[in-house]
Amino acid sequence: MTCLAISPSCPTQQLGNAAAGAALDRWRLDRLTEARSILGDATDDPGSLVALAARVVIDHSSDAGDVARARGLLETCHARTKLAASDARVENGGAT
């Protein structure tokens, strides 16, 4: 379920509060599982996707080990981004 009970046609609007909460919890768990999968195979995914997945795990995981690994990957992504930006400036003769 990706609508998060915002749109009028969302199926969770026909559910009671408890059922809607359960549906939202399931959606969040699915996104966390998807993010963990991306981090598990981070070398095959773009850095921007890895960074997004790391933020999801940091924000939503209750596992301290998961959060620590995600923070490490996020720092690596940021370092690569800074290095790529620096390399691009050098290739342009220092122009930004």
Z-matrix of the N, CA and C atoms (Angstrom, degrees):
N
C 1 1.440
C 2 1.520 1 107.72
N 3 1.302 2 117.27 1 121.94
C 4 1.453 3 119.72 2 -176.18
C 5 1.520 4 113.48 3 -114.72
N 6 1.310 5 118.48 4 0.18
C 7 1.462 6 120.28 5 -173.42
C 8 1.519 7 113.71 6 -83.56
N 9 1.326 8 118.20 7 -19.31
C 10 1.465 9 123.13 8 -179.56
C 11 1.523 10 113.84 9 55.12
N 12 1.303 11 117.62 10 29.42
C 13 1.467 12 123.16 11 175.07
C 14 1.525 13 112.49 12 60.96
N 15 1.316 14 117.81 13 31.38
C 16 1.461 15 120.62 14 -179.24
C 17 1.528 16 111.40 15 -97.47
N 18 1.300 17 116.88 16 -45.02
C 19 1.462 18 119.44 17 -175.73
C 20 1.521 19 110.97 18 -81.80
N 21 1.342 20 117.49 19 151.12
C 22 1.465 21 120.50 20 -178.40
C 23 1.523 22 113.36 21 -62.42
N 24 1.325 23 117.33 22 -24.59
C 25 1.461 24 119.62 23 -178.34
C 26 1.523 25 112.27 24 -90.77
N 27 1.306 26 116.68 25 4.86
C 28 1.458 27 120.68 26 -177.79
C 29 1.527 28 110.43 27 -65.61
N 30 1.337 29 117.66 28 132.24
C 31 1.469 30 119.75 29 -178.18
C 32 1.519 31 113.06 30 -65.69
N 33 1.329 32 119.39 31 -23.06
C 34 1.465 33 119.37 32 -179.56
C 35 1.515 34 111.71 33 -71.53
N 36 1.334 35 118.49 34 -15.41
C 37 1.463 36 120.09 35 179.16
C 38 1.527 37 111.15 36 -71.02
N 39 1.314 38 117.23 37 -22.40
C 40 1.455 39 119.47 38 177.22
C 41 1.530 40 111.54 39 -86.19
N 42 1.317 41 117.18 40 -8.89
C 43 1.460 42 121.45 41 -179.10
C 44 1.518 43 109.92 42 -88.45
N 45 1.313 44 116.70 43 157.79
C 46 1.457 45 120.42 44 173.62
C 47 1.524 46 109.68 45 -72.14
N 48 1.320 47 116.61 46 171.16
C 49 1.465 48 120.73 47 -178.34
C 50 1.525 49 112.78 48 -57.41
N 51 1.309 50 117.75 49 -43.23
C 52 1.464 51 120.94 50 -178.61
C 53 1.525 52 110.60 51 -65.13
N 54 1.323 53 116.62 52 -43.81
C 55 1.463 54 120.16 53 -179.84
C 56 1.519 55 110.81 54 -67.74
N 57 1.335 56 116.78 55 -39.19
C 58 1.466 57 120.00 56 178.24
C 59 1.521 58 110.15 57 -65.09
N 60 1.328 59 116.99 58 -40.49
C 61 1.466 60 120.50 59 177.32
C 62 1.512 61 111.45 60 -63.11
N 63 1.323 62 116.52 61 -40.24
C 64 1.461 63 120.64 62 178.28
C 65 1.524 64 110.60 63 -66.02
N 66 1.330 65 117.05 64 -39.15
C 67 1.462 66 120.89 65 178.62
C 68 1.530 67 110.47 66 -64.95
N 69 1.312 68 116.82 67 -40.78
C 70 1.453 69 121.04 68 178.80
C 71 1.528 70 110.67 69 -67.51
N 72 1.328 71 117.44 70 -40.72
C 73 1.464 72 120.86 71 176.27
C 74 1.523 73 110.73 72 -60.58
N 75 1.334 74 116.41 73 -40.49
C 76 1.471 75 120.74 74 178.94
C 77 1.524 76 110.41 75 -65.52
N 78 1.332 77 116.78 76 -41.15
C 79 1.464 78 121.34 77 178.52
C 80 1.524 79 109.69 78 -60.92
N 81 1.330 80 116.67 79 -45.89
C 82 1.468 81 120.70 80 179.11
C 83 1.523 82 111.32 81 -62.01
N 84 1.323 83 117.07 82 -42.67
C 85 1.461 84 120.90 83 178.50
C 86 1.530 85 110.45 84 -62.75
N 87 1.324 86 117.31 85 -40.32
C 88 1.473 87 120.86 86 176.85
C 89 1.524 88 111.18 87 -61.86
N 90 1.333 89 117.10 88 -42.58
C 91 1.483 90 120.37 89 179.27
C 92 1.527 91 110.38 90 -66.20
N 93 1.330 92 118.06 91 -38.80
C 94 1.453 93 121.84 92 178.06
C 95 1.529 94 110.41 93 -64.91
N 96 1.318 95 117.06 94 -41.67
C 97 1.457 96 121.62 95 177.11
C 98 1.529 97 110.70 96 -62.55
N 99 1.325 98 116.22 97 -43.26
C 100 1.461 99 121.08 98 177.99
C 101 1.534 100 110.55 99 -62.68
N 102 1.319 101 117.60 100 -42.62
C 103 1.467 102 121.74 101 179.41
C 104 1.525 103 110.63 102 -63.76
N 105 1.318 104 116.99 103 -42.04
C 106 1.467 105 120.26 104 177.81
C 107 1.521 106 110.75 105 -61.96
N 108 1.310 107 116.72 106 -38.82
C 109 1.463 108 121.05 107 178.40
C 110 1.526 109 111.09 108 -62.59
N 111 1.325 110 116.61 109 -42.71
C 112 1.467 111 121.26 110 178.37
C 113 1.527 112 109.96 111 -62.93
N 114 1.317 113 117.70 112 -43.88
C 115 1.457 114 120.96 113 -179.75
C 116 1.524 115 111.57 114 -67.28
N 117 1.314 116 116.28 115 -30.56
C 118 1.457 117 120.44 116 178.34
C 119 1.515 118 113.23 117 -67.68
N 120 1.308 119 116.99 118 -21.44
C 121 1.460 120 122.73 119 -179.01
C 122 1.527 121 109.18 120 -129.24
N 123 1.329 122 116.19 121 43.40
C 124 1.462 123 122.13 122 -170.97
C 125 1.524 124 113.88 123 -62.04
N 126 1.321 125 117.83 124 -26.04
C 127 1.467 126 119.33 125 -177.11
C 128 1.524 127 112.47 126 -70.47
N 129 1.327 128 117.34 127 -19.91
C 130 1.464 129 120.70 128 -178.13
C 131 1.522 130 113.51 129 -96.42
N 132 1.327 131 117.92 130 -2.66
C 133 1.464 132 121.22 131 -176.16
C 134 1.525 133 110.49 132 -113.95
N 135 1.338 134 117.04 133 153.66
C 136 1.474 135 119.63 134 177.27
C 137 1.527 136 110.94 135 -61.70
N 138 1.314 137 115.63 136 149.45
C 139 1.457 138 121.01 137 -178.56
C 140 1.513 139 113.41 138 -57.49
N 141 1.338 140 116.58 139 -35.33
C 142 1.466 141 119.51 140 -179.42
C 143 1.527 142 110.94 141 -66.24
N 144 1.333 143 117.22 142 -36.50
C 145 1.464 144 120.60 143 178.10
C 146 1.523 145 110.39 144 -70.64
N 147 1.321 146 116.77 145 -39.55
C 148 1.468 147 121.07 146 178.15
C 149 1.525 148 109.80 147 -63.54
N 150 1.333 149 116.72 148 -42.75
C 151 1.471 150 120.19 149 179.08
C 152 1.529 151 110.85 150 -62.76
N 153 1.317 152 117.25 151 -42.03
C 154 1.465 153 120.82 152 178.55
C 155 1.526 154 110.61 153 -63.92
N 156 1.324 155 116.67 154 -45.01
C 157 1.465 156 120.57 155 178.91
C 158 1.527 157 110.63 156 -62.33
N 159 1.329 158 117.09 157 -39.86
C 160 1.463 159 120.56 158 178.71
C 161 1.521 160 110.61 159 -62.35
N 162 1.323 161 117.18 160 -41.32
C 163 1.470 162 120.00 161 178.67
C 164 1.524 163 111.66 162 -64.02
N 165 1.333 164 116.80 163 -37.97
C 166 1.468 165 120.62 164 177.66
C 167 1.530 166 109.70 165 -62.03
N 168 1.327 167 116.77 166 -47.17
C 169 1.463 168 120.31 167 -179.57
C 170 1.527 169 110.94 168 -64.09
N 171 1.329 170 116.84 169 -43.46
C 172 1.467 171 120.10 170 179.45
C 173 1.525 172 110.84 171 -59.87
N 174 1.318 173 116.72 172 -42.05
C 175 1.462 174 121.01 173 -176.32
C 176 1.523 175 114.07 174 -78.28
N 177 1.331 176 118.23 175 -28.73
C 178 1.463 177 119.35 176 -168.85
C 179 1.518 178 115.70 177 -120.16
N 180 1.328 179 118.73 178 -8.88
C 181 1.459 180 119.33 179 -178.65
C 182 1.524 181 110.53 180 -87.38
N 183 1.316 182 115.90 181 142.65
C 184 1.464 183 120.57 182 175.37
C 185 1.527 184 110.87 183 -98.52
N 186 1.330 185 117.08 184 -0.19
C 187 1.461 186 122.67 185 -179.70
C 188 1.534 187 109.45 186 -90.56
N 189 1.320 188 116.57 187 114.97
C 190 1.471 189 121.36 188 -176.76
C 191 1.529 190 111.63 189 -61.09
N 192 1.316 191 117.33 190 -35.41
C 193 1.465 192 120.73 191 178.17
C 194 1.518 193 111.48 192 -64.98
N 195 1.334 194 115.99 193 -43.83
C 196 1.473 195 121.00 194 176.50
C 197 1.521 196 110.81 195 -58.52
N 198 1.318 197 115.93 196 -45.57
C 199 1.463 198 121.05 197 -177.55
C 200 1.529 199 110.04 198 -64.39
N 201 1.329 200 117.74 199 -42.33
C 202 1.468 201 121.19 200 -179.81
C 203 1.532 202 110.71 201 -63.58
N 204 1.330 203 117.00 202 -44.14
C 205 1.477 204 120.06 203 178.45
C 206 1.525 205 110.95 204 -64.24
N 207 1.320 206 116.28 205 -40.63
C 208 1.464 207 120.37 206 179.84
C 209 1.528 208 110.80 207 -64.99
N 210 1.324 209 117.05 208 -40.31
C 211 1.476 210 120.34 209 177.23
C 212 1.528 211 110.56 210 -61.67
N 213 1.324 212 116.57 211 -41.99
C 214 1.460 213 120.70 212 178.36
C 215 1.516 214 112.06 213 -62.08
N 216 1.316 215 116.51 214 -43.83
C 217 1.467 216 120.17 215 177.95
C 218 1.520 217 111.64 216 -66.27
N 219 1.322 218 117.08 217 -37.65
C 220 1.462 219 120.62 218 178.60
C 221 1.532 220 110.20 219 -64.75
N 222 1.316 221 116.79 220 -42.17
C 223 1.466 222 120.05 221 177.13
C 224 1.522 223 111.11 222 -62.96
N 225 1.324 224 117.01 223 -39.20
C 226 1.468 225 121.26 224 177.27
C 227 1.516 226 110.68 225 -63.64
N 228 1.318 227 117.07 226 -42.65
C 229 1.471 228 121.06 227 178.54
C 230 1.525 229 110.60 228 -61.49
N 231 1.331 230 116.54 229 -43.37
C 232 1.464 231 120.14 230 179.95
C 233 1.529 232 110.93 231 -65.23
N 234 1.327 233 116.39 232 -39.93
C 235 1.468 234 119.94 233 179.37
C 236 1.530 235 110.18 234 -64.37
N 237 1.332 236 117.51 235 -41.10
C 238 1.475 237 120.80 236 178.65
C 239 1.519 238 110.75 237 -65.00
N 240 1.317 239 116.99 238 -39.52
C 241 1.464 240 121.00 239 179.30
C 242 1.517 241 110.61 240 -63.16
N 243 1.330 242 116.68 241 -44.41
C 244 1.468 243 120.63 242 179.15
C 245 1.523 244 110.66 243 -64.08
N 246 1.337 245 117.10 244 -40.84
C 247 1.455 246 121.12 245 179.13
C 248 1.519 247 110.58 246 -64.70
N 249 1.331 248 117.31 247 -42.82
C 250 1.466 249 120.98 248 179.41
C 251 1.519 250 110.84 249 -63.59
N 252 1.316 251 117.26 250 -39.81
C 253 1.467 252 120.72 251 178.62
C 254 1.521 253 110.34 252 -66.00
N 255 1.308 254 116.69 253 -39.40
C 256 1.465 255 121.29 254 178.20
C 257 1.521 256 110.52 255 -65.17
N 258 1.331 257 117.14 256 -43.66
C 259 1.468 258 121.17 257 177.89
C 260 1.517 259 111.32 258 -62.00
N 261 1.318 260 117.52 259 -38.70
C 262 1.471 261 121.59 260 -179.77
C 263 1.528 262 110.15 261 -64.66
N 264 1.303 263 117.44 262 -38.60
C 265 1.476 264 119.83 263 178.87
C 266 1.519 265 110.23 264 -66.38
N 267 1.335 266 117.16 265 -39.01
C 268 1.463 267 120.42 266 -179.97
C 269 1.521 268 109.98 267 -65.99
N 270 1.329 269 117.58 268 -41.01
C 271 1.465 270 121.56 269 179.60
C 272 1.528 271 111.31 270 -64.57
N 273 1.324 272 117.80 271 -28.51
C 274 1.467 273 121.90 272 178.71
C 275 1.524 274 111.93 273 -91.46
N 276 1.304 275 117.29 274 15.22
C 277 1.450 276 120.23 275 -179.41
C 278 1.511 277 113.18 276 72.95
N 279 1.314 278 116.65 277 23.13
C 280 1.457 279 120.55 278 178.60
C 281 1.522 280 113.75 279 94.00
N 282 1.323 281 117.41 280 -6.51
C 283 1.474 282 120.32 281 179.85
C 284 1.521 283 109.42 282 -73.79
N 285 1.321 284 115.87 283 146.00
C 286 1.472 285 119.49 284 177.28
C 287 1.487 286 110.91 285 -109.41
